[in-house]
Amino acid sequence: MRFSINIPNFGEFADARNVAKVAAAAEESGWDALFVWDHVVHRKQRIPFGDPWMLLTAAALATTRLRLGTLVTPVARRRPQQLARQVATLDSLSGGRVIFGAGLGAPIEEEYGAFGESTDPIELAARLDEGLDLMARYWSGEPVTHKGRFFEAHDVALLPATVQQPRPPVWVAGYWPNRRPMRRAARWDGAVPLFESARHGQPPRVEEVHDLIAFIREERARLDRTDPFDIVAGGVTPTDSTQARAIIAPLAEEGVTWWDERQHIGGDTLDKLVPVLRRIEHGPPAA
């Protein structure tokens, strides 16, 4: 199992210098990755927000080993060509350390409706699928011609290609037990499940994780996919190693490959630098 730190892109983490501090501390303390949110608004809070790709650029410049990415980027509200270029630029700058997390984004009324965009989840899911497929082609550096329902490209090559080939790992998020997002995830490289029974910061129940992984394995078998696949679970773990292992070990036994350390979404420390640094310095929960 590998271990990541998860922070929002608002509050004190809207400042790229603070994100660089988090990244440097995480690398020094033995963590494997840093993931930031990709929100333009969140609960209509009147607080600063930072662009996630600029925040991750600061993190890349402050580190040499740490994997970097978003959890998650709402592809449906982005232009695939611009997003593909941002990811490729970060992959180049970091020497091939990007993991791309994708999803619909939530709440839909905030991420899309607040800006006059469609809030139809079926349409947004279709835009997500078409956008992801198109981005994967852009990342190859080869000429792309595409005419789809939402996007077009006419003999376009976006260079340079990503350092990681055929592309950076793509992880797809979605709420379990909804099958459609996890079926989408099975086509790519990893799943970041969210659970109605476990809010952001709360570890998921082992039995739910078991059912999720069984479903994804069935889907992967149907697709005849045998390449490596990541399952990401997350929450808050105590700094006491025995207590932390009691949370982590059963999930690892089920097949979870990444633990994503998060702050409680309803807590006062969600977007505060000092508490996150304090947790980082204690090291990963199984270290």
N, C-alpha and C positions, 0 to 999 in steps of 0.2 A: 504494500500500500504506500502511496505517496501522499504528501500533505501540502495544502495550499492555504493561503490567507485570502480572505474575501472582504473587500471594503466598498462602500458606496462611492459614487462620484460627486457627492455634494457635501455640504458642511465643511469641516476642516480638510476633507480630502478633495475639495475643489481646487486646492492649492497644489500644483504639481510638485513643489518643493517638499511638501509633507508626504506625498506619495513616494517620492524618491527616498525619503527617510525610512518609510515602511519597507520598501523593496530592499534597501541595503541591510536593514536589520533582519529581515526575513532570510536573506541569503546567508548572512553571518551566523544566524541561529539554526540553520539546518533545514529550513523549509524548502519545498520544491517548486512552488509557484505562487504568483500573486494574481488575483483576479479582481477586476473592478466592474461596477455596474455600468450600464449604459442607459441612463434616463435623461430626458430633457426636462421633465418635471416629476415630482413625486409627492403625492398627496397635497398638491398645490401649496407646498411650503414656500415661503418667501425667504429662501436662503440661497447662497451661491452654489452653482453647479460648474463642473469642469468637463471639457470634452474628453471622453475616455481615451482616445488615441493620443492626445497630447499628454495626458497623465501617464500613459504607458510608455511613451517616449522618454519621459523623465526617469521612469523606473528602469528602462533598458540601459540608459546612460549611467545609472548608479550601480549596475550589477553586471556579472559576467556569466552566471550559471542559471539563474532563476527563470523558470518558464513564465510567460506573461500572456494575459488575454482578458476577454470580457466574459462576464456571466450575468446577463447575456445581451447580445446586440439584437434589437428588433429589425431584422433584415427588411421587412415589408415597408418600413418608413425610410429606407435608404435607397439611393441609386446604386445598383450593384457595381457599376464601373468605378465609382468613387470609393466605395467601401473596399472593393478588391484592391485598389491602389493603396489605401491606407494600411491595410493588413500586410500587403507585400512590402511596403516601406518599413514598417515596424519589424517584419521578419528579417529584412536585410540589415537594418540597424542593430538588431539583437543577435545576429549570427544564427538565425533559425530557431528562435525560442518561442514562437507564437503558438498559442492554442486559441482557436476561434470558437467562441460560444454563441449559438444562435437560438432564436426563439421568436414567438409572436410579440413579446413585450406585454407588460401589464402595469397598471390597469389600462385596458384598451381605451376607455373613455378619456384618460389623461394623455396617453402616448400618441393617440391619433385624433380622437374627437375634439380635444382642446384646440387643435390646429385646423379643424375643418376637414379632416381626412376621414375616409371610410372607417367604420367601426364594425363592419361585417366580418366575423371571425373566419368564415369560409373563404371570403375574398383575400383576407390577410394571409391565411394559410397557403393559398395558391400563389400569392406573391412571394412568400417565404420560399416555397419549393422552387419556383422558377428562378428566383434570385440566387439561391444557393448553387443550383446547377450551373448557372451562368458564371458565378464567381469562380467556381472550380475550373472552368475553362479559361477564364482570364488569367488565373494564377499559373497556368502552364507556360505563358508567354507566347503561345502559338496564335495565329490569326483566328479570330472568332467571327462567324456570321450566324446571326440568330434573329428570328422573328417569332416572338411568342405572344401570349395574351397581354402581357404587361410591358415587356422590354424588347428592344431591338439592338442589334449590333451589325455593322456592315464592314466586314473584312478589317477588324480592329485587333491589333496586338498590343497588349499592355505590358511594357517592359520597364524594369527587369521582372522576370518571373520570381516567384517566391524562392527563397533559399531552400526550404523544405520542398521536396518533390515526391510524389506528384502535386502535393499541396500541404499546407499546415493541417494538423488534426482539426476536425470539425466536430464539436459536441453540440447536441441539440437538447434543449430544455422543454419541459412540459409537465402538466399536472397528471399524476397517477391517481386513480386508475383509468384515466382517459387513454384509450389505445392509440388514437391517431398520432399524437406527438411522439410516442415511444416507437411506433411503427416507422415514423420519419427518422428518428434517431438511429434505428437499426440499419438504415442505409448508409450511415456515415461512420464516425469513429468513436462516438461516445454518447452517453445519455446523462443528463443532469435532471433527475426527477425532482419535482416539488410535490409535497403531500399536503392535502387539506387538513390532515390530522396532526401535522407538525409544521408550525409556522417557521419562517426564516429564523434560524438560530436554535431550533429544537431538533435533536436527532430523530430520524425517522424510526418507526417501529420495524423490528427485524422481519416480522411476518409480511409486512407490506413490501419491503425490499426483496424478500424471497420471491413473492409473486411477480414483481416487476422483472427481476432478472430471468425468471423462467419464461416470461412472455418474450423478452428480447432474444433469448437464446432460440426460441422457436422461430421467431421472425428471421434471425440471422441464418438459421438452418434452411428456411424456405428460400432465402436469397442466395444460398450456397456460399455464404461468407464465412471464411475461417481465419481472417486476419485479426490482429489484436483489437480489442474493444474495451473502452473504459466505462466504468460505472462510478458516478460521483455522488457521494452522500455528504451531508454537512450539518453543522450545528455548533453549539458551544461545548467544549470539553473542559473539565476542571484541570488545574495545574498539577494536582496529585496524580502521579503516574498510574497507580493502581486503579483509581476511580476512572481515569481516562481509558485505560485498557478495557475496562468492563463495558464501555460504550463501543469502542472501536473493534475489539476482537470478534464479536458475533457478526458484525457487518462484513469484516474481511473474510470470514469463513463463508459467507453467502456469495462472495465474489465482488464486493466493492473494491475498486482499485485506487480511488482517491478519496481522502477525507478533506473537506473544505471547511476550514475554521471560520466561523461567522459570529457576529454579535447579534443579540436578540433584536428583532426588527422593532419591537415596541419599547426598547430600553433607551436610557439616556446616553449610552456609550456608542450607539450605532455609528455616528459620524464624527467621533472624537479621537484625536491622534494618540494621546497619552495612554488610555486603556488598551488600545490595540497594540501599541509598542510594548506595553507591559506583558501582554499575553504572548506576543511574538518571542520575547526574550526568554520565556520559559521553555521554548522549543516545541517541536511537534509532539502530539500526545503519545506517540509510541517510541519516541527517541530514548 
